[in-house]
Amino acid sequence: MPANLPPQYYGAEKRYRLAKEPDEKIAALQAMLAIMPKHKGTDKLHAALRRKIAKFSQEAERKYATARRTGFYINPEGAGQVMLVGPANSGKSQLLAALTDALPEIAEYPFTTQTPIPGMMKFEDIQIQLIDTPPIGHKDVRILLANPLRNADLIAIVIDLSLEPISQVEATLQGLREARIEPLMDDAKQASPGSYPRKMVIVGNKNDLAGSNRNCGIVRSRYAGSFPVLPISAKEGNGLDEFRRAVYHELGIIRVYTKTPGAKADMADPMILEKESTVEEAAESLHKDFRENLKYAVIWGSGKYDGQRVSKGHILQDGDIVEFHT
């Protein structure tokens, strides 16, 4: 029996042939499997694709194991993971030290940071993970950082505003592109095939030094339409509160607090949800049984009035208090 493969299959097959990384090959192979019709004529092809997926999965796992052994893989913690990337001596380590309890080595010579260093940044009642990274310009660093960067919730490009800024941003973006990471595009644009779109911000550090205001204006005129631009001084503490709030905003998350009937709301440990999450999705994040058995919820915050009964499809807002009824 002929396979009768649709045109979309051959498009996925082309992506597979062009892919260089194991995870990119796996994604293309999985797309081929999903598109391929299921009948006797495709049984052998189905088995062959499965064998290839198993092979590249083992290859990817060996790559991840190397990254873990060298300290380049950091387990995500907190409400989101933010990777600090940029050229040497831009102040990434000083920013991490200013915002967290981490103690990275800080010096005026380049390549002080040899492996990623995590720290937890407090924003109001939650913690957000920041990770200082070695300069991305070195090929070996790019290889080891590629997967951690692809899995990050946000990439913060840190530059030195006392120096010419555009070359710093472009060199960092080029390093990210070589790791197949691109800025998250709007709906009118398409990412390159096989790339990993990620939210990004530009952090202009050392805004206390001479020439920094002019250079910040240059960065904004060039990139403000594509990235938020955040001027700070990690050394002097300028703009750090604005940095915290901007990071929280760019992560695209909200905090929702829970309440049991007849008791006070738990305001110490909010649920972290994506923006536009519904009551039903909030229930599922607690436990799948909550979603299956949920009848309705009572809301304080985004309702028309406090204590309003709402449906499963009610869209939650940051700071809402929810009482689930099953």
N, C-alpha and C positions, 0 to 999 in steps of 0.2 A: 504493500500500500504506500503511495507517495506521501511525503511529509506535508506538502501544500503549505509551506511557511508563508506568513503574511509579510508585507514590506517592512513593518515595524521590527520584525525579527532581525532582518538584515542590517537595519540601523543600529540595533543593539550589538550585533556581531561586529560591526565596524568599530564601535566604541571599545569593544573587547580587544580587538587587534591593535588599536592605538594606545590602549592603557599601558602604563609602565609600572604602577604600584599594585601590589597584590590586592588591596582592598578595592581599587578601581576595577580590576579584572573581575573580582567577585560580584560587584554591583552590576556589571554588564552581563555576566553569566546568569545572575538571578533574574534580570530583566528578560533575557532570552527564554528562560524557563517559564516565566509568567506569561509571555506572549505566545509561546509554542502551543499549538492545538494538541489535545491529549487523545491519541488513538494508537493503534498497533504500529502504524507507519512511523511514529516518532519515539517508540520505546527505546531503541538503541541510542538515538540522539539524546534523549532524556538522561539515560544512564551515563553517557559520555560527559555531559555537562555537569552532572552531579560529581563525577570523579574529578573534574577540573576544579570545581568549587572546593572540594575537600583538599586538593593539593595546594591551592592558593591560600586556603584558610590556615594550613600548617605553616606555610611560608610567612603569612602575616603574623601568626603567633610567635614565630621565632624572632621576627623584627620587633614586636612589642616586648618580648622577653629581654632583648638586648637593651631597649630603652629603659626597662625597669632596672636592670642590673647596673646601668650607668647612672641611675638616679634621674633620668629625664622624664619619667612618668610620675605624675602626682595625682593621687586619688582626689576626686572632687569632694569638697566639703562646703557646708553653708548654703546660702541662697543662690549662689552662682559662682562660676570660676572665671576670673579675669587674668589674662596673660599680658604682662608688660614686656613689650618688644621695642627694639630700637638700636641705634648705634652705640658704640662704646662711649662711656663717660657722659651719657645724656641724663643720668641721675635716676635710673630705674631702682637701683639698690637703696638710694636715699629716700625715694618715694615710698618703697616698701617699709623701710624703717620708721618713717614718719607716720604711717597709717596703721601699722600693725605692731605686734610684739616680737616680730622676727628680728634677728640680729645678723643681717648680711654684712659681709666685709665691704667697707666703703673706702675707696681710695681714688686718687687723681690719675692713676695709670690705667690703661685699658685692660679689658678682659679680667677684671677682678672676679666677676661671677663666672664660675666654671660649670655649674649645673643649676637647674631651676631651684629656686628657694621659695617656699610657700609661706604665707602669713594670712591671718584673718583680720579683715577690716570691719570695724563696727559701724553700722548705719542704723541709728535709732535703736530698734529692738531686734535687729537681725545681724548676722555675720556674713560677709562676702569674702570669698577667697581671692587673694591677689598672689600672683606668681611672678617673681623676678626671673629673667632668663638671660643666658649669655647672648652677646651680639649675634644676630641672625645672619650676618654676612659670610660667615665661614661655612663651607659646604657640609662638613661633618656635623656641625651644629644644626643646620637646616634639616638634615636627614633625621637626626634624633629628635628634633623638636616638631617634625611635621605632624605626627599623629596627636601629640598633646595639643598643638595649636588647632588642629581640625576639630577637636572635641571641646574646645573652650567655648564658653557662652559669650565672651566679649574679648576682643583684642584691643589693647591700648597702646598706640604707637607713641613712645616717649621720645621727644627731641629736645635739644639744647637751644633755647631761644636766643642765647648770646652769640650763636654762630649762624651762618647762612642756613636757613631752614628747609628750603625746598629739596635740596639734594639729600638731606637726612630722611625726609618723608619718602622720596622716590626710591632711595636705596632700600629702605625697609619694605616698601610695597613690592619691590622687585624680588627681594629675598622671600617674601610671602608667596609671590606668584610662582617662584621656582619650587616651592613646597606645595604648589597647586591650591593655594588659599587666596581667595579674592574677596574684596568688600561685598557685603550683601547688597544686591542691586534692588532698585524699585521695580514695580511691575512692568514698566516700560522697557526694561533692559533684560538681557539674558546672560547668565553666567556661562563661561566657557565650558564645553563638555569635559567631564571628569574633574571639575574644580570643586572646591569646598567653600561656598560663600559663608562669610562670618561678619557679624556686626563689628564695627571698628569705631574708635574715637582717636583723635590726635590730642596728646597732652603736651603742651608747650611748657617745659620746665625751665627753671632759672629766670623767671620773669622779673626778678629783682636786679638783674645785671643790666649794664649799659647796652642799648640797642635792642632790648627784648621787645619793647612796645612796637617798634617799627617792624620787627620780624614777625611778631604775632599778627600784625595787620596784613603782612604778605601772605602768611599761611591762610588766614581767613578769606582773603580775596581769591585764593587759588582753590581751597578745599571746602569752604563752608557749605557749599551746595551738596557735598558728598558725605562729610563727616562733621560731627560736633567737634569744635576746637576749644580746649580747656586750658587757659593759661594758669600756671601755678608756680610756686617756689617751694619745693620739698624742704629746702634748707631753712627758709624763713617762715614756712607755714602758710604762705599766701594761697588762697583758693582751694584749700583742702576740703573744706565743707562743701563747696560747690562741686568738687570732684566726686565726693561721696554720693551726693544727690544725683549728679549726672550719670554715674555708673548704675545706680539703682534704676533710674529711668530707662537707660539703654538696655538693661537686662530684660525689660518687658515683662516684669513680674508684679504681683500684688500680694499683700498680706491680708489674710482672712483669719479671724479669731472664732473659736468655737465656744458654744455654750450648751449645757445640758438643762433641760426643763427644771425650773425651780432653783437653779444655782446661778452664781455669778459667772460671767464670761472669763475664760482663760486668756488673759492679756499678756502672758509671759512667753508663750510659745506659739506664734502664728503659723498657720499653714502658708506655704509658698506656692502660688499658682501662677500660671501664665495669664497675662491680660486677656480679657474677654471670656474667662472661664465661667461656666454656669454652675448653679447649685448642684446639679447632677454630677458634673465633673469633680467638684469639690468633694462630694460624698464618695466618689470612686477613689479619690486620692487617699482617703482615710482607710477604706476597705471596700472590696468589691461587693460584699454583702450589703453595705450601706446603700449603694446605688440600686441594687436589685430590690431592696425592701423599702426604699425611700418613697414616702407619700407626698410630703411637702416640707417646706422649711419656713422658719420665721426669721426675719431679717431686721437688724438694727444698722442703719447707715444709709444704704442706697435705696431703700424703700421710700414710698411716698410719705410714710410716717414710721416711727420706731415701733418694732413689734409687728410689722406687717407680714401677713402670710403670703408666701410667693410660691410659684411653680418651680418645677425642676429646671426649666429653661431660663430662669432669671439670671441675668448677667451680673456677676459680682464686681464690686469696686474695692479699691485699696482701703483697708480699715474697716470693712464690714464685719459685723458679728453675726454668726449663723447658728441657729438652733435647728438641728435635724429631727424630723419626726418620721419614724418608720412604722 
